[in-house]
Every structure is written in structure tokens, then in C-alpha cells.
């Protein structure tokens, strides 16, 4: 399975160009050069896909769950069998290290599909007995045609995370990957064809958010939408979807606190804190971008974080020793660098990094920067309040639980948090008061597909994962039978 120079839409079981015939450039961020082209799709393409999905829904929704399970499992098998090709495409598209694509992105993608394909076999409904009079039983039925819009940072992982539960529950899907990282979604199209997925069940449309994405959100026959992106985009989607009363699941990013107490396991904390700060170049909604350290170990932590950050290898994403590759685009790198300048204006001290790197050879035009650590900022500075989505973290000392809770809860975000302490009572006390949807104690990003995934406050609406995802993509129907 190989990438093509000209990506095509996957509509009604076939690979076709967009209705307009126009293409967008797909840039390799490690080189800064165009390496493929994707369709510039719009409302006409979405209309064709929805019509195909409506026809397919009559068949797919009534197909036995055993058959759906087998087809979805076959798609997962094909991804796994072609994992090297998928990983290489992911690395070229995003600039992330090939080691991460091979060990995280692609394995999680086929595991997502298998998990939900299997989950539907065990999904059950509820009954409620009205004593001596009636029994109520609840059916959970698919919604129909649904939309899934995924971001660029974990392209295939988050794409399958949305698509798999929708398909498993009997829906037909109109899906759009990011225009910045479309290639693995295109390869997924080929995997679906090879697996024998019925025509129109899954339709993958490429293009920009302002054209193809907007048309998905506004389409009256698309009954629900799962979206991952920024708070700004989420608010725009909610307004656009309101007239059609779409069911929405919005995962809108985070500004996540790492809370480190003096009694933590220091070595384990440092390993995981470095991961949470710079994995995927900090381009993760779960990144621990605000680090709060109890004052007795603040200086020790600062020195160790600087040393470990400066030791990270930045360079060719295909080199086995690379820790950080390129950022996703020139515009995004410029955005991250602008926050370095902002942090200094706000009184912060740049302890290390924060500058672009001019690589040599073929990487000369790539979008590389040194990861940065900033201290001395107020909790309510813009740098500490706004999601930057890059290799930039802030560190702040604290003295009391009350103080660090105030800092942690001071943003409009509420996605995740990490707490580091050997005192389990203290850990649970803090976790109970943090305004976040997911909290790790003495860990970071340790995920279980069965648990709810999502945030509080402006970090989103709804939950993914396990039974929550299956419920989102189904509608409950109560049937009452009188004795």
C-alpha cells in the first residue's frame, strides 16, 4: 500500500477527484516542500457523499453486528499489515519522529477499530420493570448519517477514534481529515476498499475547514458531529450546527496543569513530565504545558528539566535517534515563536530554547525549533492562559494546596491534569477539586479505551471512549409493554 501524489476523495466506495477538480498543496514540514496534492472539496462533494451514505444506511444499519464486526476487524488487520507504509506516510505528513508513528499513532489506530468492533458485540440495553403492570426495554439505534472531523496532530489515531464507534453502531459516516495531514486517511480509504466495506458506508472528503468542513457541519441530513480542534473553531461549529439541531461532541483542547509535590517519586515524575511537555513537539491537547512545582524542590526540578530538555535530539524525523521532528507548518511555527516573544513581554524568563533551528542539507527548509522553558510568569498571563500547542512549557513554584488549585483552575480549559505525590489521600483530595475531565495520579496519558474521554468548561462538550462513544452515536428508544 503506497501513497499517491494526487490524493482522491473516497465516496460511495470509489476514489474520485473533487467536483471542482481543484487541488491543495500538501507540504512535508521537515523539508518545507510540496510532496502531494489533495482535493479542494466543497458542498457539492458533501452532497454526493451524503446521498451515498443515505442509501448505504438502509443496508449497513440492518446488517448483523457479527458482519459489521468482521468487516471492521478486516480493516484493522489491513492497517496493521501495512503499518510501515502508514507510519511513513504519517511522518512525512506531520514531521513527527518515525519512532512515534510506529509505536503510537499507527498501533493505536488499528486498536481503535478493533476495540469498537468488539465492543458492539457486548453492548447491551436496559430494562425497567413496572411491578405487576409493565416492562420497559430500551433500544439504542443508529442515528443515520453522521460527521467526523479530525485534527492534524494525531491524524489516523483520532480519525479512527471517531469513525470506529460510529460505524460499529450502524451509522454511515462523512469524515474529513485535516488538510495538513491527509495521507493516512487516504490510505485508510484504500484499506476500506480492500476489506470490502459496502459502498457509501464511509466517505472520506478532503479539503479545508472553511469549505468541506463547513459544508459537513451545516448539512441538514447529517444528524451528529464529532469534532476535535480549537475552542474558537468549536464555538463556530456550535453556532453553525444549531439550526439543524445536530448532536455534538466537541473536544476543544487544553492548557493542562502538571502539579508536582515535593514528596513525589522524582525520577519517574521527571521522565513523564518530559514526555508530557514535548511529545509530538508539544502538539497534543493533553500536553502538560503548565508545570507547578512545590517550592522545596523547585530549583532541583528546574535544573533537571533544563538539562533533559537541552539533551533532546531535534532533527530528521526518519532518524532513529530523533526525539523531536518538525512542527506541522511554517504558520504554526511562527505562532509558537510569537508566544516566546509574548512571554518575554509579559515578564517571563526564557530558561532555554525558543528559537528556530536552521537545519542543513535537505532539511534546510523545514520547520524546526528548540523546545522552550519559561519561568516568572503570572498565572493569568496570556502565555499561561492560551493553548499554544507547541514545545513551550511554563514552570511556577507553589507553597500550598489552595494556591496550586487556584492556579490549576484559573483557565477556561479543563481537559486534563497530572498530580505527582506519594500521599494518595492528598492526591485524591486535589483530583476531586481540579476542574478537568481526565486526571492522572503519578502518571501521564495512561489511557484506557473503556473510560470517558473529554473535558470540562471550554475544553469541550460530550465524551468519547467506551460506552460513551457508543451512546453518542446512537439514540435511545424506550418501549413499554403492558402485561
Phi and psi in degrees as a GROMACS rama.xvg file:
@    title "Ramachandran Plot"
@    xaxis  label "Phi"
@    yaxis  label "Psi"
@TYPE xy
-124.649  147.618  UNK-2
-66.0433  156.7  UNK-3
-115.211  156.216  UNK-4
-67.4296  -37.3042  UNK-5
-110.966  107.935  UNK-6
-72.7773  148.892  UNK-7
-125.369  157.421  UNK-8
-72.406  153.389  UNK-9
-112.722  100.592  UNK-10
-130.737  129.089  UNK-11
54.5863  38.5909  UNK-12
81.5694  3.56652  UNK-13
-125.957  154.575  UNK-14
-95.5331  116.415  UNK-15
-138.164  155.697  UNK-16
-73.4524  170.919  UNK-17
-70.8147  162.111  UNK-18
-60.7878  -34.3264  UNK-19
-75.6708  -24.26  UNK-20
77.8166  2.63583  UNK-21
-90.3727  155.412  UNK-22
-129.194  153.606  UNK-23
-109.773  151.059  UNK-24
-77.6842  139.018  UNK-25
-113.215  116.561  UNK-26
-102.114  135.572  UNK-27
-79.4716  109.977  UNK-28
-68.8244  -21.3304  UNK-29
-75.4519  -22.9011  UNK-30
-108.046  -25.2375  UNK-31
74.9147  22.3817  UNK-32
-126.049  156.19  UNK-33
-73.1833  131.693  UNK-34
-124.025  -11.2591  UNK-35
-160.696  177.723  UNK-36
-134.419  143.399  UNK-37
-122.954  152.742  UNK-38
-61.8522  138.516  UNK-39
-93.7397  81.5652  UNK-40
-84.2553  163.204  UNK-41
-150.047  -160.97  UNK-42
-55.5364  -36.4266  UNK-43
-62.751  -40.3333  UNK-44
-67.9039  -39.0286  UNK-45
-64.7658  -40.5289  UNK-46
-60.8941  -43.9446  UNK-47
-63.0442  -42.3774  UNK-48
-65.7048  -40.7338  UNK-49
-64.6968  -41.7826  UNK-50
-60.0515  -42.2363  UNK-51
-65.3145  -40.5377  UNK-52
-67.1557  -36.7621  UNK-53
-63.2291  -41.246  UNK-54
-65.7542  -42.4037  UNK-55
-68.4997  -30.6011  UNK-56
-59.9346  -35.5478  UNK-57
-61.2048  -28.4842  UNK-58
-93.7604  -50.5327  UNK-59
-63.1506  -41.8797  UNK-60
-67.9438  -23.9486  UNK-61
-99.7395  -4.40166  UNK-62
-69.2617  140.042  UNK-63
-58.9945  147.775  UNK-64
-64.0032  -27.2581  UNK-65
-62.7505  -40.5323  UNK-66
-69.5509  -41.7621  UNK-67
-61.3925  -41.9152  UNK-68
-58.2074  -45.8379  UNK-69
-66.5926  -40.5332  UNK-70
-67.3494  -45.9275  UNK-71
-64.4043  -38.9669  UNK-72
-63.6125  -35.9056  UNK-73
-65.6213  -39.3067  UNK-74
-60.9911  -44.2961  UNK-75
-60.7441  -41.3449  UNK-76
-60.6617  -42.5731  UNK-77
-65.0554  -40.7739  UNK-78
-61.1626  -46.1756  UNK-79
-63.9183  -41.7624  UNK-80
-65.2781  -25.3109  UNK-81
-112.423  31.689  UNK-82
-61.8331  -34.7392  UNK-83
-64.3323  -42.6888  UNK-84
-65.6955  -42.0402  UNK-85
-64.2899  -42.4076  UNK-86
-64.9357  -42.0816  UNK-87
-63.3866  -41.2976  UNK-88
-63.964  -39.9773  UNK-89
-64.5829  -41.4901  UNK-90
-68.3013  -43.348  UNK-91
-62.4767  -41.5093  UNK-92
-66.7421  -40.2197  UNK-93
-108.788  -19.4965  UNK-94
83.2112  1.94446  UNK-95
-76.1087  156.111  UNK-96
-59.6656  141.189  UNK-97
-60.691  -29.7148  UNK-98
-61.9185  -37.8225  UNK-99
-72.5091  -41.7955  UNK-100
-60.8185  -39.8537  UNK-101
-74.8547  -33.2425  UNK-102
-101.329  -16.6691  UNK-103
-120.903  -67.4883  UNK-104
-58.5844  -53.748  UNK-105
-75.052  -44.2229  UNK-106
-57.7757  -42.4345  UNK-107
-65.9846  -29.2895  UNK-108
-67.1912  -50.4909  UNK-109
-73.1437  -26.2142  UNK-110
-68.135  -35.9545  UNK-111
-57.4781  -47.7768  UNK-112
-64.9196  -44.4301  UNK-113
-63.244  -40.4412  UNK-114
-59.4023  -49.978  UNK-115
-75.9397  -30.5656  UNK-116
-61.6108  -39.6648  UNK-117
-75.8353  -38.6687  UNK-118
-57.9983  -37.2301  UNK-119
-66.584  -23.5211  UNK-120
-68.9852  -24.3659  UNK-121
-109.746  -2.01962  UNK-122
-69.2899  130.684  UNK-123
-125.938  162.071  UNK-124
-104.973  177.977  UNK-125
-111.299  154.577  UNK-126
-129.023  148.01  UNK-127
-134.829  122.867  UNK-128
-93.871  125.372  UNK-129
-93.5172  107.141  UNK-130
-52.9628  126.119  UNK-131
62.211  18.8605  UNK-132
-139.495  -47.9768  UNK-133
-160.919  167.457  UNK-134
-131.293  137.83  UNK-135
-107.94  134.048  UNK-136
-128.559  146.467  UNK-137
-107.673  126.354  UNK-138
-98.5872  142.837  UNK-139
-115.311  111.587  UNK-140
-112.785  147.794  UNK-141
-62.2595  154.001  UNK-142
-79.668  -31.3965  UNK-143
128.125  -120.279  UNK-144
-97.6475  123.676  UNK-145
-124.423  161.049  UNK-146
-113.07  144.338  UNK-147
-134.822  121.643  UNK-148
-122.952  120.086  UNK-149
-109.785  155.992  UNK-150
-88.1911  -178.466  UNK-151
-93.1691  -14.3342  UNK-152
-78.0929  -37.3219  UNK-153
-126.866  71.0096  UNK-154
-56.0802  -56.1148  UNK-155
-80.333  -34.5439  UNK-156
-58.6706  -54.1989  UNK-157
-74.9088  -25.2869  UNK-158
-64.7585  -50.4148  UNK-159
-70.3676  -30.4516  UNK-160
-58.6961  -32.0639  UNK-161
-89.6385  -45.1782  UNK-162
-68.0756  -42.1032  UNK-163
-58.8904  -49.6746  UNK-164
-67.2652  -30.8296  UNK-165
-64.9932  -45.7747  UNK-166
-70.0726  -40.834  UNK-167
-60.0823  -34.7173  UNK-168
-85.2901  1.95274  UNK-169
99.9826  6.96923  UNK-170
-82.6099  161.672  UNK-171
-107.466  146.024  UNK-172
-123.042  136.464  UNK-173
-107.592  112.396  UNK-174
-120.523  142.993  UNK-175
-129.689  118.429  UNK-176
-79.4826  168.593  UNK-177
-66.1966  144.289  UNK-178
-69.4523  -13.4449  UNK-179
-85.375  -16.7443  UNK-180
-148.842  68.2924  UNK-181
-93.203  -10.655  UNK-182
-68.7917  -40.6926  UNK-183
-70.256  -28.0713  UNK-184
-65.8925  -35.9714  UNK-185
-65.4658  -42.682  UNK-186
-64.7313  -33.3876  UNK-187
-61.8641  -37.5803  UNK-188
-56.4282  -45.1552  UNK-189
-64.8974  -37.7661  UNK-190
-63.8723  -38.6876  UNK-191
-64.9258  -40.5061  UNK-192
-63.7719  -46.312  UNK-193
-63.0757  -34.2545  UNK-194
-78.9034  -12.0518  UNK-195
82.9046  27.8074  UNK-196
-62.4349  128.526  UNK-197
-55.983  148.202  UNK-198
-57.0802  134.278  UNK-199
85.3441  -8.43208  UNK-200
-67.8319  -44.4431  UNK-201
-124.286  128.671  UNK-202
-125.153  122.829  UNK-203
-110.439  115.543  UNK-204
-111.897  128.492  UNK-205
-99.353  151.581  UNK-206
149.843  -172.779  UNK-207
-84.5959  162.087  UNK-208
-66.4257  -35.1859  UNK-209
-72.9448  -17.1445  UNK-210
-112.439  -74.3813  UNK-211
-66.0721  -44.0201  UNK-212
-62.5387  -45.6378  UNK-213
-61.2168  -39.0235  UNK-214
-66.142  -34.4987  UNK-215
-66.1622  -46.8182  UNK-216
-61.9352  -39.5201  UNK-217
-86.1039  -12.7673  UNK-218
-66.0364  126.661  UNK-219
-68.4992  -20.5269  UNK-220
-95.2409  -1.5489  UNK-221
-91.79  115.966  UNK-222
-89.59  -18.3631  UNK-223
-151.128  157.577  UNK-224
-141.921  130.042  UNK-225
-110.363  124.181  UNK-226
-136.071  141.67  UNK-227
-126.215  129.15  UNK-228
176.868  -153.853  UNK-229
-83.4038  163.089  UNK-230
-60.8116  -42.0189  UNK-231
-59.5784  -47.2995  UNK-232
-65.1137  -38.4969  UNK-233
-61.3046  -41.0841  UNK-234
-66.3154  -39.3853  UNK-235
-65.1776  -39.4258  UNK-236
-65.3514  -42.5621  UNK-237
-60.3863  -39.7796  UNK-238
-68.0512  -41.8758  UNK-239
-69.9567  -33.8319  UNK-240
-81.5174  -19.1211  UNK-241
-55.7173  -43.969  UNK-242
-61.7655  -25.6984  UNK-243
-97.9771  2.70062  UNK-244
53.3696  42.0069  UNK-245
-67.9794  145.492  UNK-246
-76.0865  130.599  UNK-247
-122.033  138.712  UNK-248
-126.464  113.49  UNK-249
-122.117  117.72  UNK-250
-107.777  112.977  UNK-251
-119.195  31.0815  UNK-252
86.7189  177.507  UNK-253
-153.159  164.094  UNK-254
-132.077  73.4345  UNK-255
-83.1607  135.38  UNK-256
-88.0431  138.103  UNK-257
-103.76  119.727  UNK-258
-108.649  116.698  UNK-259
-117.959  115.265  UNK-260
-93.4237  156.694  UNK-261
-63.453  -23.3492  UNK-262
-91.7869  19.4764  UNK-263
-76.813  166.766  UNK-264
-77.5192  100.174  UNK-265
-61.5324  -43.89  UNK-266
-64.9955  -46.2154  UNK-267
-64.9695  -39.0626  UNK-268
-61.5514  -42.0425  UNK-269
-65.4921  -41.4015  UNK-270
-59.2283  -48.6655  UNK-271
-74.9177  -31.6823  UNK-272
-66.7725  -40.1064  UNK-273
-63.011  -41.3518  UNK-274
-60.3871  -47.6133  UNK-275
-67.0667  -27.1912  UNK-276
-78.3858  -40.3407  UNK-277
-127.086  -0.344336  UNK-278
-55.7907  136.442  UNK-279
56.7081  32.877  UNK-280
62.5331  28.3555  UNK-281
73.6581  7.02409  UNK-282
-91.6791  58.6529  UNK-283
-135.672  137.79  UNK-284
-67.377  -19.0352  UNK-285
-95.3307  3.90153  UNK-286
-57.1425  138.934  UNK-287
-85.0491  83.3569  UNK-288
-89.0789  -16.2661  UNK-289
-116.264  116.152  UNK-290
-112.106  121.876  UNK-291
-112.803  124.769  UNK-292
-122.532  130.647  UNK-293
-60.8716  137.207  UNK-294
-55.9991  -37.6241  UNK-295
-57.7887  -25.6045  UNK-296
-114.565  13.1723  UNK-297
-61.7788  -49.5098  UNK-298
-65.2593  -40.4128  UNK-299
-61.8282  -44.607  UNK-300
-63.3724  -45.9272  UNK-301
-58.2591  -48.2574  UNK-302
-61.4526  -41.6389  UNK-303
-70.0307  -39.6116  UNK-304
-65.9232  -41.4755  UNK-305
-60.5944  -46.8859  UNK-306
-60.7576  -46.2889  UNK-307
-70.9481  -34.8127  UNK-308
-65.9651  -43.3842  UNK-309
-68.6041  -20.0688  UNK-310
-81.6961  -15.6938  UNK-311
-62.3862  139.104  UNK-312
-91.945  123.747  UNK-313
-114.721  129.15  UNK-314
167.784  -146.075  UNK-315
-53.9663  118.666  UNK-316
-59.7105  -22.4247  UNK-317
-91.096  -3.13032  UNK-318
-79.4596  133.714  UNK-319
-64.7139  -22.4481  UNK-320
-89.9094  -3.74479  UNK-321
-71.4553  130.039  UNK-322
-94.8608  -41.9169  UNK-323
-126.45  129.8  UNK-324
-96.255  -140.588  UNK-325
-91.5416  156.058  UNK-326
-74.7837  164.136  UNK-327
-65.5072  -31.8894  UNK-328
-158.356  164.729  UNK-329
-63.2485  -42.5008  UNK-330
-62.8115  -39.4496  UNK-331
-69.6266  -39.8522  UNK-332
-61.4366  -41.0033  UNK-333
-63.7536  -35.5679  UNK-334
-63.6944  -46.9562  UNK-335
-62.3427  -43.9291  UNK-336
-63.7674  -30.7213  UNK-337
-65.7688  -28.4146  UNK-338
-75.0057  -25.5252  UNK-339
-62.4561  -47.6341  UNK-340
-63.2752  -40.7172  UNK-341
-62.9674  -43.1933  UNK-342
-57.9941  -40.9432  UNK-343
-67.0515  -39.3275  UNK-344
-63.5094  -32.0187  UNK-345
-84.4654  5.21189  UNK-346
97.5417  8.3567  UNK-347
-79.518  154.995  UNK-348
-109.432  124.421  UNK-349
-81.8005  110.1  UNK-350
-81.3093  -28.2954  UNK-351
-167.247  157.831  UNK-352
69.3135  -160.155  UNK-353
92.9945  8.97742  UNK-354
-122.412  152.413  UNK-355
-69.5255  155.12  UNK-356
-113.851  126.892  UNK-357
-91.1801  104.131  UNK-358
-79.3437  169.537  UNK-359
-107.471  161.63  UNK-360
69.7066  -142.004  UNK-361
-67.9967  -16.8968  UNK-362
-86.0333  3.68673  UNK-363
-57.126  -33.7419  UNK-364
-93.5004  8.11875  UNK-365
-78.0516  168.032  UNK-366
-105.599  79.0882  UNK-367
-112.279  144.072  UNK-368
-147.32  156.228  UNK-369
-81.1748  134.513  UNK-370
-64.6082  142.772  UNK-371
-117.661  148.353  UNK-372
-124.599  132.045  UNK-373
-125.365  136.143  UNK-374
-127.32  166.889  UNK-375
88.2899  10.9137  UNK-376
-92.5334  148.383  UNK-377
-72.0923  154.028  UNK-378
-62.3166  -28.0788  UNK-379
-100.639  14.8692  UNK-380
-66.7319  156.674  UNK-381
-60.9618  -37.8841  UNK-382
-60.7709  -33.1903  UNK-383
-89.9989  -4.59513  UNK-384
-111.169  -29.3801  UNK-385
-101.49  140.349  UNK-386
-70.8018  121.686  UNK-387
-95.1703  -36.4863  UNK-388
64.2866  48.1252  UNK-389
-158.087  -177.294  UNK-390
-79.9984  65.1203  UNK-391
-140.806  121.448  UNK-392
-125.394  153.625  UNK-393
-112.989  145.871  UNK-394
-122.879  139.677  UNK-395
-144.499  131.138  UNK-396
-79.6958  156.759  UNK-397
-142.623  161.298  UNK-398
-114.209  -32.8376  UNK-399
-130.639  161.853  UNK-400
-61.6209  -41.4189  UNK-401
-61.9674  -39.7151  UNK-402
-65.4538  -47.7599  UNK-403
-70.4669  -31.7298  UNK-404
-64.6088  -39.5244  UNK-405
-62.069  -45.9776  UNK-406
-61.5247  -47.9756  UNK-407
-60.7258  -38.0755  UNK-408
-93.608  11.2618  UNK-409
-84.9831  -2.57805  UNK-410
-103.851  168.682  UNK-411
-78.1694  -10.9361  UNK-412
-82.4124  158.489  UNK-413
-161.477  51.4018  UNK-414
-86.99  -60.3275  UNK-415
-147.471  172.238  UNK-416
-159.968  154.758  UNK-417
-123.429  140.513  UNK-418
-124.807  130.98  UNK-419
-120.901  110.43  UNK-420
-167.003  152.038  UNK-421
-88.7141  -6.93753  UNK-422
-89.4312  99.7535  UNK-423
-67.6329  -29.9644  UNK-424
-65.1394  -44.6627  UNK-425
-63.5617  -41.4602  UNK-426
-59.6927  -46.6368  UNK-427
-68.0192  -35.2582  UNK-428
-63.2691  -44.3351  UNK-429
-67.8581  -45.7927  UNK-430
-57.9438  -38.0433  UNK-431
-65.3085  -24.6396  UNK-432
-103.4  -8.4637  UNK-433
-78.0672  134.875  UNK-434
-88.7299  79.9626  UNK-435
-152.06  151.665  UNK-436
-81.0939  -22.5856  UNK-437
-138.47  128.383  UNK-438
-132.732  130.97  UNK-439
-107.59  136.087  UNK-440
-109.483  119.067  UNK-441
56.7903  38.9675  UNK-442
-164.657  170.937  UNK-443
-147.183  132.234  UNK-444
56.2172  35.9625  UNK-445
-89.317  103.35  UNK-446
-109.407  148.192  UNK-447
-129.08  121.578  UNK-448
-62.9002  -15.2564  UNK-449
-80.6951  -14.5558  UNK-450
-94.8055  156.888  UNK-451
-65.3729  137.517  UNK-452
-122.15  120.729  UNK-453
162.391  176.124  UNK-454
-123.183  172.392  UNK-455
-101.945  175.237  UNK-456
52.689  -133.666  UNK-457
-81.004  3.0057  UNK-458
-79.3471  -0.890953  UNK-459
150.067  176.243  UNK-460
-130.2  129.315  UNK-461
87.638  177.736  UNK-462
-137.119  145.083  UNK-463
-105.536  -178.541  UNK-464
89.2943  135.679  UNK-465
49.0611  -135.775  UNK-466
-65.838  -26.2447  UNK-467
-63.18  -42.2135  UNK-468
-68.1888  -40.4891  UNK-469
-64.35  -36.7328  UNK-470
-71.215  -36.9726  UNK-471
-61.158  -40.7384  UNK-472
-89.3639  15.1061  UNK-473
-134.26  161.559  UNK-474
-116.59  134.273  UNK-475
-81.0123  134.526  UNK-476
-127.913  119.342  UNK-477
-91.5365  133.976  UNK-478
-121.964  123.679  UNK-479
-105.777  124.76  UNK-480
-115.1  114.72  UNK-481
-81.043  139.778  UNK-482
